[in-house]
Amino acid sequence: CQRFAPSIENWMKSNAPWKDRTGNARQGLYGAVEPVNAAQVVDSIELIMAHSVEYGIYLEGYLPDGTPMMRPSAYRIIEPALDYWGPKVWAEIRKLFA
């Protein structure tokens, strides 16, 4: 996961479908892993893809309470990133157990 996080972040920043006004939303996209190192792993690892701007939730098409908006957002990037990177990450995980 540590190997994939920077690539995922770069991919999201390069493929975000909106036109920048300030650049804050694009620069606020990030990929991260929790816990941050293998010694801290207890029973799970999170590969995080997220926005750091407050309005990122609206770009993804959700209201603050998690309810989807009436119309799907044309500015989504998290779900497309998951669709693109998910199979690649799982393929590498499967190799570990083969």
Secondary structure, DSSP 8 states (H G I E B T S, - for coil): -TTHHHHHHHHHHHH--S--SSSHHHHT-EEEEESSSGGG-SS--EEEEE--STTHHHHTTB-TTS-B-SS--TT--HHHHHHHHHHHHHHHHHHHT-
